[in-house]
Amino acid sequence: MPYFKGFENFRGRIMHAHDVRNAQDFKNMRVCVVGTSYSGEDIASMAWKNGCKSVVCSYRTKAMGYEWPENFKTKPLIESLDDFSINFVDGTSEEIDVLVMCTGYKHNTPFMEDKLRLNTR
């Protein structure tokens, strides 16, 4: 899970995509999703379908490039967080209740034999 300056000052919820179990938890919330691959797109879409107030998709390398509904925004990478505010590298900021890190993860299955483990880059 990456760290952004001000995590410790953010009063909203910070979570990783692997902890998302039910997008109904995002109802009436302002959601920021970091990551523009499959899990980021899925979680952002599910949050919107389940009644969140707004979604911000933050990217490191490339925006998703879709035509999103009115309450969807695309922003470059986060620079810092404070209180309920997320500041982006382009100088803009957004008020957010939940930050979901859709940044991938490393597979770790030390209990399995090597020949059975998933081998990834």
GUPA-208311 format. One record per atom (N, C-alpha, C): residue number from 1; x, y, z. Coordinates in Angstrom, 3 decimals, always signed. Last residue first. Layout:
N
(NUM; (X; Y; Z)) ...
***
This chain:
121
(121; (+5.525; -11.206; -12.104)) (121; (+6.679; -10.301; -12.146)) (121; (+6.853; -9.682; -10.795)) (120; (+4.576; -14.373; -10.612)) (120; (+4.312; -13.120; -11.299)) (120; (+5.579; -12.287; -11.337)) (119; (+3.436; -17.538; -10.085)) (119; (+4.666; -16.792; -10.353)) (119; (+4.335; -15.569; -11.184)) (118; (+1.747; -19.215; -7.627)) (118; (+1.580; -18.321; -8.755)) (118; (+2.865; -17.521; -8.921)) (117; (+2.895; -22.447; -6.543)) (117; (+2.715; -21.009; -6.357)) (117; (+2.514; -20.290; -7.681)) (116; (+3.599; -25.059; -6.932)) (116; (+2.172; -24.740; -6.904)) (116; (+1.888; -23.243; -6.833)) (115; (+6.333; -25.248; -6.717)) (115; (+5.740; -25.634; -7.997)) (115; (+4.236; -25.315; -8.063)) (114; (+6.797; -24.552; -4.002)) (114; (+7.151; -23.639; -5.090)) (114; (+6.448; -23.980; -6.392)) (113; (+4.042; -25.279; -1.826)) (113; (+5.257; -25.714; -2.517)) (113; (+5.522; -24.768; -3.683)) (112; (+2.793; -22.792; +0.440)) (112; (+2.654; -23.699; -0.693)) (112; (+4.020; -24.127; -1.224)) (111; (+3.224; -20.907; +2.349)) (111; (+2.823; -22.226; +2.830)) (111; (+2.708; -23.248; +1.703)) (110; (+3.624; -18.478; +1.169)) (110; (+4.802; -19.214; +1.620)) (110; (+4.480; -20.630; +2.086)) (109; (+2.326; -16.694; -0.808)) (109; (+1.802; -17.990; -0.367)) (109; (+2.968; -18.876; +0.089)) (108; (+1.496; -13.708; -1.895)) (108; (+2.412; -14.302; -0.940)) (108; (+1.784; -15.577; -0.392)) (107; (+1.366; -11.253; -4.373)) (107; (+0.918; -12.579; -3.950)) (107; (+1.954; -13.165; -3.005)) (106; (+0.954; -7.854; -3.802)) (106; (+1.891; -8.943; -4.055)) (106; (+1.295; -10.242; -3.540)) (105; (-1.273; -5.641; -5.514)) (105; (-0.759; -6.293; -4.321)) (105; (+0.180; -7.402; -4.731)) (104; (-2.857; -2.572; -6.619)) (104; (-2.267; -3.895; -6.777)) (104; (-1.783; -4.445; -5.449)) (103; (-4.144; -0.283; -5.972)) (103; (-2.765; -0.171; -6.442)) (103; (-2.073; -1.511; -6.601)) (102; (-6.393; +1.236; -5.045)) (102; (-6.499; +0.129; -6.007)) (102; (-5.165; +0.037; -6.733)) (101; (-7.367; +2.492; -2.140)) (101; (-6.131; +2.281; -2.882)) (101; (-6.279; +1.033; -3.750)) (100; (-9.791; +4.744; -1.451)) (100; (-9.594; +3.319; -1.746)) (100; (-8.368; +3.183; -2.634)) (99; (-10.947; +6.871; +0.932)) (99; (-9.870; +6.728; -0.032)) (99; (-9.610; +5.234; -0.218)) (98; (-13.830; +8.655; +1.791)) (98; (-13.188; +7.341; +1.710)) (98; (-12.142; +7.362; +0.610)) (97; (-14.531; +11.335; +1.704)) (97; (-14.819; +10.570; +2.918)) (97; (-14.046; +9.255; +2.965)) (96; (-13.172; +14.422; +0.511)) (96; (-13.377; +12.984; +0.345)) (96; (-13.670; +12.351; +1.704)) (95; (-12.826; +17.277; -1.414)) (95; (-13.252; +16.769; -0.114)) (95; (-13.694; +15.320; -0.309)) (94; (-9.990; +18.022; -3.403)) (94; (-11.352; +17.516; -3.301)) (94; (-11.608; +17.081; -1.869)) (93; (-7.893; +20.311; -5.246)) (93; (-8.189; +19.469; -4.088)) (93; (-9.662; +19.087; -4.119)) (92; (-5.133; +21.087; -7.489)) (92; (-6.543; +21.064; -7.101)) (92; (-6.717; +20.201; -5.860)) (91; (-2.486; +20.816; -8.248)) (91; (-2.842; +21.974; -7.437)) (91; (-4.308; +22.027; -7.024)) (90; (-1.763; +18.487; -9.451)) (90; (-2.098; +19.596; -10.348)) (90; (-2.547; +20.846; -9.596)) (89; (-1.490; +16.610; -7.443)) (89; (-0.271; +17.238; -7.950)) (89; (-0.549; +18.383; -8.923)) (88; (-4.118; +17.203; -4.989)) (88; (-3.534; +16.510; -6.129)) (88; (-2.347; +17.290; -6.680)) (87; (-5.298; +16.618; -1.766)) (87; (-4.660; +17.568; -2.667)) (87; (-3.923; +16.787; -3.752)) (86; (-8.194; +16.007; -0.017)) (86; (-7.110; +15.367; -0.765)) (86; (-6.603; +16.380; -1.772)) (85; (-9.639; +16.484; +3.188)) (85; (-9.231; +17.034; +1.905)) (85; (-8.082; +16.238; +1.294)) (84; (-10.367; +16.094; +5.741)) (84; (-11.122; +15.342; +4.744)) (84; (-10.737; +15.761; +3.328)) (83; (-7.203; +16.402; +6.972)) (83; (-8.584; +16.421; +7.434)) (83; (-9.424; +15.543; +6.503)) (82; (-5.237; +15.986; +4.150)) (82; (-5.373; +16.697; +5.416)) (82; (-6.849; +16.760; +5.764)) (81; (-2.742; +14.705; +1.903)) (81; (-4.073; +14.643; +2.505)) (81; (-4.064; +15.456; +3.793)) (80; (-0.999; +15.109; -1.257)) (80; (-1.088; +15.070; +0.201)) (80; (-2.547; +15.011; +0.627)) (79; (-1.037; +14.321; -3.951)) (79; (+0.182; +14.899; -3.386)) (79; (+0.168; +14.798; -1.864)) (78; (-2.298; +11.841; -6.127)) (78; (-2.414; +12.571; -4.867)) (78; (-1.044; +13.102; -4.449)) (77; (-2.252; +12.115; -9.731)) (77; (-1.896; +11.483; -8.463)) (77; (-2.035; +12.426; -7.266)) (76; (-5.015; +13.732; -11.456)) (76; (-3.694; +13.100; -11.380)) (76; (-3.412; +12.627; -9.952)) (75; (-8.498; +12.798; -11.734)) (75; (-7.439; +13.698; -11.260)) (75; (-6.097; +12.976; -11.325)) (74; (-11.781; +12.831; -12.829)) (74; (-10.483; +12.186; -12.972)) (74; (-9.415; +13.202; -12.606)) (73; (-15.036; +12.413; -11.392)) (73; (-13.928; +13.257; -11.834)) (73; (-12.687; +12.397; -11.970)) (72; (-18.537; +12.083; -11.439)) (72; (-17.238; +11.412; -11.566)) (72; (-16.207; +12.440; -12.014)) (71; (-21.043; +13.214; -11.623)) (71; (-20.389; +13.230; -10.311)) (71; (-19.100; +12.399; -10.269)) (70; (-21.797; +12.814; -14.354)) (70; (-21.497; +14.145; -13.848)) (70; (-20.737; +14.140; -12.520)) (69; (-20.163; +9.809; -15.643)) (69; (-21.324; +10.618; -15.249)) (69; (-20.860; +11.919; -14.584)) (68; (-17.411; +9.797; -18.041)) (68; (-18.031; +9.419; -16.784)) (68; (-19.285; +10.256; -16.536)) (67; (-15.933; +8.556; -20.675)) (67; (-16.916; +9.603; -20.403)) (67; (-17.685; +9.164; -19.162)) (66; (-12.530; +7.536; -20.016)) (66; (-13.936; +7.284; -20.296)) (66; (-14.753; +8.547; -20.096)) (65; (-9.802; +7.502; -19.325)) (65; (-10.225; +8.021; -20.616)) (65; (-11.665; +7.742; -20.992)) (64; (-8.189; +6.843; -17.155)) (64; (-8.935; +5.781; -17.832)) (64; (-9.461; +6.229; -19.191)) (63; (-4.906; +8.401; -17.219)) (63; (-6.328; +8.388; -16.873)) (63; (-7.027; +7.274; -17.650)) (62; (-1.738; +7.195; -16.255)) (62; (-2.673; +7.487; -17.342)) (62; (-4.109; +7.405; -16.843)) (61; (-0.110; +7.182; -13.889)) (61; (+0.478; +7.238; -15.219)) (61; (-0.485; +7.666; -16.312)) (60; (-1.722; +7.565; -11.605)) (60; (-0.284; +7.851; -11.554)) (60; (+0.267; +8.050; -12.959)) (59; (-4.968; +8.945; -10.854)) (59; (-4.058; +8.086; -11.625)) (59; (-2.614; +8.534; -11.464)) (58; (-8.076; +8.817; -9.251)) (58; (-6.739; +9.398; -9.289)) (58; (-5.786; +8.425; -9.966)) (57; (-11.342; +9.545; -9.528)) (57; (-10.380; +8.510; -9.908)) (57; (-9.028; +9.179; -10.085)) (56; (-13.862; +10.308; -7.355)) (56; (-12.673; +10.862; -7.993)) (56; (-11.745; +9.689; -8.275)) (55; (-17.330; +10.451; -7.084)) (55; (-16.153; +9.591; -7.245)) (55; (-15.058; +10.400; -7.914)) (54; (-20.065; +11.194; -4.820)) (54; (-19.154; +11.514; -5.918)) (54; (-18.006; +10.515; -5.930)) (53; (-21.961; +9.900; -3.212)) (53; (-22.172; +11.294; -3.608)) (53; (-21.326; +11.656; -4.824)) (52; (-23.101; +6.570; -4.083)) (52; (-22.142; +7.493; -3.469)) (52; (-22.434; +8.913; -3.955)) (51; (-24.938; +4.536; -4.999)) (51; (-25.386; +5.788; -4.409)) (51; (-24.366; +6.643; -3.703)) (50; (-24.132; +2.297; -6.349)) (50; (-24.711; +2.112; -5.023)) (50; (-24.941; +3.420; -4.275)) (49; (-22.903; +3.170; -8.647)) (49; (-24.166; +2.429; -8.782)) (49; (-24.880; +2.266; -7.450)) (48; (-20.555; +4.250; -7.483)) (48; (-21.522; +5.119; -8.140)) (48; (-22.891; +4.439; -8.244)) (47; (-19.320; +1.894; -6.585)) (47; (-19.653; +2.958; -5.627)) (47; (-20.714; +3.877; -6.218)) (46; (-18.954; +0.558; -9.021)) (46; (-19.850; -0.012; -8.014)) (46; (-20.261; +1.037; -6.982)) (45; (-17.080; +2.274; -10.253)) (45; (-18.399; +2.044; -10.860)) (45; (-19.392; +1.497; -9.847)) (44; (-14.914; +2.041; -8.466)) (44; (-15.511; +3.353; -8.750)) (44; (-16.917; +3.188; -9.318)) (43; (-14.432; -0.719; -8.659)) (43; (-14.856; -0.148; -7.381)) (43; (-15.485; +1.224; -7.581)) (42; (-13.700; -0.975; -11.425)) (42; (-14.803; -1.737; -10.828)) (42; (-15.327; -1.087; -9.557)) (41; (-11.464; +0.723; -11.670)) (41; (-12.670; +0.951; -12.476)) (41; (-13.878; +0.259; -11.857)) (40; (-9.738; -0.535; -9.845)) (40; (-10.117; +0.864; -9.690)) (40; (-11.396; +1.187; -10.443)) (39; (-9.478; -3.094; -10.931)) (39; (-10.106; -2.948; -9.616)) (39; (-10.528; -1.504; -9.372)) (38; (-8.259; -2.498; -13.519)) (38; (-9.564; -3.149; -13.376)) (38; (-10.213; -2.935; -12.013)) (37; (-6.662; +0.708; -13.097)) (37; (-6.767; -0.600; -13.723)) (37; (-8.122; -1.202; -13.378)) (36; (-6.083; +3.060; -11.871)) (36; (-6.974; +3.090; -13.025)) (36; (-7.004; +1.762; -13.777)) (35; (-5.834; +4.494; -8.680)) (35; (-5.529; +3.377; -9.560)) (35; (-6.551; +3.299; -10.671)) (34; (-7.685; +5.379; -6.025)) (34; (-6.352; +5.565; -6.586)) (34; (-6.011; +4.318; -7.384)) (33; (-10.729; +6.889; -5.599)) (33; (-10.107; +5.616; -5.950)) (33; (-8.756; +5.931; -6.576)) (32; (-12.712; +8.465; -3.269)) (32; (-11.559; +8.630; -4.164)) (32; (-10.919; +7.268; -4.348)) (31; (-16.034; +9.422; -2.594)) (31; (-15.060; +8.347; -2.720)) (31; (-13.937; +8.764; -3.664)) (30; (-18.285; +10.505; -0.349)) (30; (-17.415; +11.021; -1.410)) (30; (-16.215; +10.089; -1.462)) (29; (-21.388; +8.753; +0.302)) (29; (-20.019; +9.154; +0.623)) (29; (-19.320; +9.712; -0.612)) (28; (-23.858; +7.551; -0.099)) (28; (-23.824; +8.926; +0.423)) (28; (-22.428; +9.387; +0.822)) (27; (-22.443; +4.337; +0.100)) (27; (-23.650; +5.136; -0.133)) (27; (-23.531; +6.477; +0.600)) (26; (-20.435; +2.565; +0.538)) (26; (-20.054; +3.883; +0.023)) (26; (-21.253; +4.796; -0.229)) (25; (-21.494; +0.134; +1.181)) (25; (-20.847; +0.877; +2.263)) (25; (-20.483; +2.300; +1.839)) (24; (-22.141; -0.991; -1.170)) (24; (-23.217; -0.274; -0.487)) (24; (-22.669; +0.519; +0.703)) (23; (-20.017; -2.518; -1.943)) (23; (-20.024; -1.119; -2.388)) (23; (-21.174; -0.328; -1.784)) (22; (-18.370; -4.660; +0.049)) (22; (-19.717; -4.300; -0.338)) (22; (-19.746; -2.815; -0.703)) (21; (-15.675; -5.074; +0.448)) (21; (-16.557; -6.248; +0.421)) (21; (-17.927; -5.911; -0.132)) (20; (-12.407; -4.138; +0.260)) (20; (-13.760; -3.761; -0.155)) (20; (-14.593; -5.037; -0.285)) (19; (-9.835; -4.943; +0.694)) (19; (-10.711; -4.875; +1.863)) (19; (-12.146; -4.484; +1.511)) (18; (-8.459; -4.712; -1.648)) (18; (-8.723; -6.084; -1.184)) (18; (-9.603; -6.108; +0.064)) (17; (-8.105; -1.948; -1.910)) (17; (-9.151; -2.620; -2.689)) (17; (-9.463; -4.016; -2.159)) (16; (-7.558; -0.496; +1.301)) (16; (-7.050; -1.084; +0.069)) (16; (-8.190; -1.828; -0.614)) (15; (-8.463; +2.675; +2.811)) (15; (-8.507; +1.227; +2.699)) (15; (-7.895; +0.776; +1.376)) (14; (-9.254; +5.174; +5.041)) (14; (-8.278; +4.755; +4.038)) (14; (-8.289; +3.234; +4.012)) (13; (-11.747; +7.514; +5.853)) (13; (-11.326; +6.110; +5.892)) (13; (-10.356; +5.846; +4.750)) (12; (-10.900; +10.778; +7.155)) (12; (-11.761; +9.817; +6.480)) (12; (-11.198; +8.405; +6.619)) (11; (-8.978; +12.382; +8.168)) (11; (-10.022; +11.947; +9.094)) (11; (-11.026; +10.999; +8.458)) (10; (-5.505; +12.494; +7.875)) (10; (-6.766; +12.314; +7.155)) (10; (-7.808; +11.747; +8.103)) (9; (-3.080; +12.516; +9.098)) (9; (-3.968; +13.651; +9.376)) (9; (-5.346; +13.500; +8.724)) (8; (-1.678; +10.332; +8.141)) (8; (-1.963; +10.369; +9.577)) (8; (-2.903; +11.512; +9.971)) (7; (-1.310; +11.024; +5.469)) (7; (-2.191; +9.899; +5.827)) (7; (-2.629; +10.002; +7.280)) (6; (+0.502; +12.990; +4.782)) (6; (-0.704; +13.384; +5.481)) (6; (-1.677; +12.258; +5.778)) (5; (+1.771; +11.773; +1.788)) (5; (+1.970; +12.725; +2.873)) (5; (+0.616; +13.103; +3.475)) (4; (+0.967; +8.378; +1.173)) (4; (+0.955; +9.763; +0.722)) (4; (+1.078; +10.663; +1.952)) (3; (+2.099; +5.123; +0.434)) (3; (+1.886; +6.152; +1.453)) (3; (+1.876; +7.509; +0.757)) (2; (+0.715; +2.094; -0.988)) (2; (+1.558; +3.300; -1.004)) (2; (+1.183; +4.255; +0.116)) (1; (+0.856; -1.172; +0.000)) (1; (+0.000; +0.000; +0.000)) (1; (+0.898; +1.229; +0.000)) 
***
